[in-house]
Structure formats: C-alpha cells, structure tokens
C-alpha cells in the first residue's frame, strides 16, 4: 500500500483493453491480479472487477458500484468506477477495506439451505447485501430473454415486481429486515415473458457475522399449479394424470442438473475464477451450448405434452400482435447482433388488435424469429411485418436464407422434422408446436418460400372486433 495513505482512502487506477486485459495498473491491483492467478498483460483475474468493466463497456456508460473481491483468507471491499474510453476501459478503485471472508451458514440452517438448493426450481439467483444480482442460473435467460451476464449487477426489484399476500405481507421484506430465510414471495417478471413466480431465498452471512445477500430460487407459478395437479390423489382421469405427472418428473429430473451444468460451464468459459488455457474455455463453451440445446428439447417436450392434451385451451384475450412482434425482436436482439443480423420490427405506432394468449403468441413469434436468425447469412436482415385483412391480423417473418423447397414446406410442420438434420439447429418440434398453438387460438401458421429466395412465415389470429 502507498506510504502514508490509509488503505480505505487510496484510489488505484488501471486501464484495460476491450477484452479486459491489463494495459497499465497501479502496483496494488497488479499484486491482487497476480495473487488471483493472473499473468502480466493477461485478462484481469479479479472477476468481480472484470465483470463491472465488461458491463460498462457493453452498455457504453460509466458504472460505479461496490464489489467484494476474495484475497486469500480475507475479502476486500472495493468501490469500482469503470468508464468506457474508446476501445479501452478506465478503472478507478477505492475502498480497499479488508474483512473476514464470506462463510456459509452453519448448523441447522445449513441443512435447510442444502434442502433448498436441491429443490426442483426453474432457476436460481444470488444477490449481494444491496440485493443486486451477483449470479443467475441459465433458466433466467429463457424467462427474461437476457443472458445472465447482462442481468448481473441489476437490482432484484428491477427484474421482479413483488406482490402482497392476502394478509398484506411481503415475505422478502420481513426476511430482509430480520436476515432470515423467506419462502413463497409472489412476484411478476417486469421483462421477458412477464410470467408470475414464487421466490424463495436463504441469507448469506460473511465471516464477521454480517448479512451478505441472499441465495434464492424462482419457481413458475404455472409449474406450481401443475405440481398440485400431479399430487391430486383423486384425479378425474387417472391415465391423463399419470402422463402429466410423468412429464413433470422428467422435466424436473433433467432441468435442474442441466441448469447446474450450464451455469458452471458458463462460469468456466467466462474465466470468472481466473484465466484459463483457451482450449479449456472453448470446451466449457461447447458444454454450455450442448446443455442449452438439451434444455430446449426439455422445454419442447413439456410443451408438446401440454398441447396434445384433449383439454388444452389457450386464453382468448384482446392483445396487440404488433407489440408481440416488437417484444420478440427486442428479446432476440442480442442473438441477432451476435450473428451481425438486423431485425426490422413493426413501427411503434402500428397497432394490430387480435384475440389470443399473449404468452403463447410471443412463443410462436420468438420461434419464427429465432429460426430466421439461424438461417440468415451474416449481415442479413430479418423483416417482421404486420398486416390486417379479412378479419385476420397477421405477423410475417421473412429471412434471406437459402429457402425451403416446396416438397419440404409441409413436412417442417411435423414432429421432429427439419429440412436438413445435418445442420445445427433446434429439436424439430418448434414449428409443430407453433402451428398447434396458432390453431388452438383459432389462428393459422403458414410458410411461403422457394430455394434461394429465403422464407416467409405468416402467423395470423382473429382480429379483435370493434364495439
């Protein structure tokens, strides 16, 4: 530490390149970087600081936020200011306050936490003491349309809108005040699917006995209702009940371990614990990609079971199909930009009032746009257009890919069918499910294409009648 300067008053400065490699740094950060396993000129090996630097560069704004960095058998409380500067990031780090390292809860509470972690949930999350996300399971991406890395650092309340119980209580607020576990906090996503969840969490306590955040889970309320149905001892149709329960057991048995595999593989690929040999990081990326593909298959199989039940009936509510299209384009913007594909969505002023279920309509359009991105050439454009005629409101999704032969245009809507099974892609269930959903809402899904001319899929729903 600098002579004559108290550690907590010291400001350490550094400059990183666009890949978070150290260009210049004050000795204190260089020493911490080396103790964390970093090498000279390598990627900054202090993951909490590097994550804030990446966030600042990605958003193009100054990020100023507290962070806790592990340093051997102690923790360092830091205040990090990361400022994008062209193709570099300028860091100013203050605080440098030592504290006892974080330790997990022990005793009976540890057993409760172990039970909690083993529970079948849709996805997991972790926050610091200010309720800012420090980690999210990969299931968050499916619900929100954003990658876990994009949500890291945001407030829990920016993602969820908490709902009071009938007695007016908010379990998470009581738990926060008393630094204890909470269960059954009702919440609604503010982004993505806008789905309703129940949140549960256990407190994290640091080595000095201080509250350090929550480790929690998010469970879809629709999944909870399915669980209740599966546990009904007097179902109206035992065979149907058995099939539903079997599907849910498969869902839970596969989803939880796959979530963990993806989560840890993504951590390794991101080198959160320090630099790795490039081959190892690449292998981890391949594992995460394979895991996400398997999760997609699980989701499709669960949806397949739902839509083929004789009592399946989506909601028929008034909604704006143009807004559904804009929402899908927004959610898939990151994926498209990763392939240098541009998405053209309907103008904000355009309205297309139809009847159907918003979540299912979004699922259909998301599938069509995802496919269009997948088959678009690099630098291509996916065009989403809205129109209304003859009592039907339609969204068309057109790509600039290689197109689909007439002989294949009906086959792609069948189960497990794809134009070319040798190409990387989905499960072969997406279009089958999408068409079944469209028809269940009284709508249609069709394709118009020719080899070498791209493909245009059109999804239509009944227009909302004016009163």
N, C-alpha and C positions, 0 to 999 in steps of 0.2 A: 504494500500500500504506500501511497505517497507520504513522505515525511511531513509531519505537522498538520496533516489533514485527516479529520475523523473519517472513518470508512463510510459512514452514512451520509456525509456531506460531499463525498467525492463523486465526480462525474467522469465516467470512462467513455471514450469516443472510439468509433470504428467505422470503416467503410467496407461495404460488401458489394460484390458484383451481382448481376441478375440471378445467378444461381446460388446466392448466399455464401460464396467463397470469400474468405477474409482477404482484403486487399491491404488495408492498414488497420492497426488496432493498438490501443494503449496496452502496456505490459500486463495490467490486471486481467483484461479479457483474454489476452493471449495465453496467460497461465491457466485460466479457467478452461479455455478451449483445449489445451493440451491435457489437463487432468481428466477431461471428459473423453479423451481418446482421439482428439483431432490432430491433424498434422498441419504443418506450415503451408499456407496457401490453399488449404482444403475447405470443404463446406463447414460452416460454423457448427461445432459439435455440442452446443448448448441448445437443446431442442426447443425450450420454451422461448428463448430469444429469437432463434431462427424462424419459428412459426410466426411471430409477430412481424418480422422483417418480410416474410413472404406475403403475409396478409396486406401489409402496407403497399408492397409493390403491385399486387394483384388489383387492389382497389384504387391505387393511384392517389392515396390520401395519407396524411400523417396519422400514425397510430401511436397513442400514448397510453400505456397500460401497465399495471403491476404484473409481476411474474415471480415465480418461485423456482429457483434452479438448484438441483442437487449438486453437492460438492463434497464427495466422500461421505463421512458420517454426519454431515450437517446440511442445512438448507440455507440458501441465500435469498433474502427478499430483495428484489430489484424493482426499479421503476424504469421501464424501457420506452424510449421515444424513437420510433422508426420513421424516417422521412424519405420517400422516393426522390431521387435526383437523376433524371435521365435513365440510363441503364444501370444505375447504382442505387444503393440504399445507405443512407447515413444514420448511424446509431448513436444515441446518447443514453448512457445507462447510469442511473443514480441509485440511491438506497444502500445497496451492499451491506444489508444488515443480516448478521448470522442468527440462525435459530436452530433449535433441535430438529432433526429430520422427522419427516412425517412417519407415523407408525399407524398400523391398522388398529381397529377396535379389538380389544381382547375380552376374554371371559364369555359369559352368556351372549353378549351382543355379537361376538364373533360368530357364534353358531347361528344366530339369526341371520347375519349377513351372508353366511355360506348358503343357508337355505334360500335366501333371497336371490343370490347370484345364479343358483341352479334352476330357479323357476323359469318356466317357459314364457317368454315375453316376446313382443315384436321387435324391440330394440332397446339398447342400454345407453346411458349417458352419464357423464360425470361433470361436476362443476367445482369451481373454487369457492372461497368463502363469500365472494360477492355475487354468487350464482351466475357466473359466466362459464360457458361450456369450455372444458379442457379436453374432453374426449366424447365421441359419439360412436355408437355401433353403426355398421353399414346399413342396417334397416332404416335409419333415418333418411337416407338418400331416396329410398323408394317412396316414403311418405311425403317428403318435402320437395323433392326434385333438385336438391342441392347436395353436393358432396360434403361428407363430414368435415373436411378441412376448411370448407367455406363457412361452416357454422361455428367453428372453434373461435372462442373469444366473444361470441354474442351472448346476450343475457337470456336466461331461461324464459323470462317473460316476453322476449321478442319473438320467441318461437311458439309459445303456448299462451292461450287466454284461459285463466283459471275460472272455474265455475263453482259457486257455492253449493253446499249440500242443502237439503231441505231445511235443516236447522240453522242455516246461515253460516256454517263453519267452513273454513278453508284449511284442510289438514296441513298443507305445506307451510302456511304461516305460523301455525302453532308449533310445528316441528322446528322451524327456523328460530323461533323465539326461545324454545326450550332445548335446542340442539339434540333432537331425538329423531327416531325413525318416524316416517309417515307412510300411510297406505291410502289407496282409493281417492286420490285427489283428481277430481274431474277436470279435464282440460280439453280445449279445442285448438287444433293447429291454426296458426294465423296465415300460413302459406301452404303451398302444395295441395294435397288432397282435401285440406280443411277438415280432416277426419277428427272424430272425438276419441280421446284416450283416457285411461286411468293411469296416473303416475304414482309410483312408489319410490321411496328412497331411504338410504341409511346414511348417517352422518360420518364424515371423515374427521378424525381427530389427530392433530400433529403431536410431535414428541413432547411438546410443552403442555399438552392437555387442552390445546385451543381448537376451536372449530375450524376445519379447513375446507368445508364444502360438503356436497352430497354425491353419493354414487347411487344412481337410480335406474328405473326401467319405465318404458312406456308400452302399455298394452291396449290394443284397439278395443274399443267398447263393442264393436260388432263381433270381434273374436270372443269377447267375454260372453256375449249372448249365445254364441254358438256353443261355448263350453257348457253353459247352463242347460242348453237343449240336449247336449250329449250326455249330461248327467241325470236327465229326467228318467226316473225309474218306471214310469208308466207312459211311454211314448205311444202316440196313436198308431204308428206303423213301425213295428219293430225292425223290419228289414231296412226301411229307409233310415231309421235311427242308427242302425249298426253301420251302414255305409257312411253316413255323415261322421259318426264318431271315429271310424277307421281313418277317414281322410284327415280329420283334425289331428289324430295321433301321429300320422305320417308327417303332417305339416310341422308339428311341434318337434318331433324327433329329428327332423332334418334341419329346420330353420335355425334352431339355437346353436348347434355345433357349426353350421356353415357361417353364421354371423361371427362366431369367435374366430374361425379360420380366416375369414376375410379381414376382420379387424386387425388381427395380429400380422397378417401378411402385408396389409397396407402400412402398418407401423414400420415393418422391416423395410419395405420399399421406400418409404419416406425418410428412412435412416434417422428416426427420432432419437434413438439411443446412441447415435454417433455414426460416423462414416463407415461404409462397408465396401467391399470389393464390388465393382459394377456388376459382375456376373450374379452375385448373390442377390443384389437388389432386383435384378431382372427376373431371377427365378421367383422371388416373392411377388413381383407384379403378375407373373403368369399364374401363380397360385390364386391370387386375389381375383383375377379375371375369370378363372375357371370356377371359383366359388360363386361369383356373381351370376355366372351362366346357370349354375345349378339352382341358385335361389330363384331365378326367373322361371325355371322349369317347375319348381315347387309352387310358385305363385300361379302359374298357368294351370297346373293340375288341380289346385284348390278351386280356381275359377271354373274350370271345366266341370268339376263335380257339382258346383252350385248351379250353373246354368242348365245342366241336364236334368235337374230335379223337376218333376212334374209341377211342383207348386212354386217354381221360381217366377217372380214377377217384379221387375224393377218399378221404381216410383214413376209417376207421370205428373211432374210438376212443371210450372212455367219457368223457363230459363232462357238465357241469351246464348245461342250456339256460336255466335261470333266471338263472344267473350270466352267461351270454352276454347276456341281455336287460339285466341291470343294468349290464354293461360298456358296452353300446351307449348306454344312457341317460346314463351318465357322460360318454362321449366327445362326445355331442351336446348336452350341457347348455348350453354357451356359445352354440351356434347357436340353441337354443330360447329362451334368455333374451333374445337379440337381437331376437326377434320377440314377446317377452312371452308365450311359450307355456310351459306347465308340463308336465313329463313325470312320469307316475306309473309307477314301475317295481315289479317284484315285491319283496316284503319280503326282507330279508337272510336270514331264517331259512328261506325257501322253497327247496327243492331239487327239481330236475327231471332225474333221471339219464337220459340218452339216449345213442345212439351216432351219431357223425358226426365231421366235421373242424371243430375249434373255429374256425379262421380263416375257413373258408367259411360256417359258421353265423353268425359275427359279421358277415360281409359281407352276408348276407341280412337280418339284423335291422337293421343300420345302414341299408340301403336302405329298408326299410319305415318306420323311424322318421324318416329324412330326408324321405321323401315326406309323411308325416303332418304334420311340422312345416311343410313348404312349403305344404300346402293347409289348414292350420288358420287360423282367424281370429285376429287379435291378441287376446291374453288367453285363448285357448283352452287345452284340455288334451289331451295325447296319453296314452292309457292303455295300458300294456303289462301283459297278464295272462298267467299261466302255469296250465296245467291238464294232467291226465293221465287218459286213458280208453282202453279197448280196445287197450292195447299201444302207444299213441302219446302222446308228450309234445309239447305244443303251446304256442306263444307267439302271442298275438293282439295286434295293434297297431291301436288304434281312434283315429280323429280326429273332429273336429267340423266338418269341411269341408262342401263342397256336395254330396258324394256322387257316385256313379257310376251311370249308367243301366244297366239290365240288358243292353241291347244292346251296351254297351261293355265289359262285365266280362270277356269272354273276349279281346277284341281287345287290351286293355292288356298282355297277357302275350306278345304277338307282337313281332317285331323292329321297332324304330324306330316303335312305335305309342305315341301319347299321347292322352288323352281330348280335350284341346284344345291343338293345336300352336301356337296363337297365344299361349298363356300362357307366362310364363317358367318354366323347369323343366329337367329333365335331358335325356338323349340319346335316350330312348325304348328303351333297351336294358336298363335296370336290372332291371325286373320279369321280362323274358325270361330274363336271366342268373340272377336269383334263383330262378326256378322250375326252370330246368335244373339248378342246383346242388342244390336241395332234392331233386329226383327222382334225381339221381346218388348222393345219400346214402341213398336208399331212403325219402325223405320226400315231403311234399306242400306246396304253397303255393296258397291259395285266397282269394277275396275275397267278402265279404258286404256289400252296400251298396244304397242307394236314394237318388234325388235328394233333397237337402235334409236327409238324415239321417246324413251322414258316411260313412266307410268303415271296415271292419274286415278286415284281412288276417291270415290264420292260417297259421303255419308249423309243420309237425309233423315229428318224427323218431321212429324206433322207440325205445321205452323200453329202457333197459339191463336185461337180465334179471338177476334176483337169483339168487345162487348159494348 
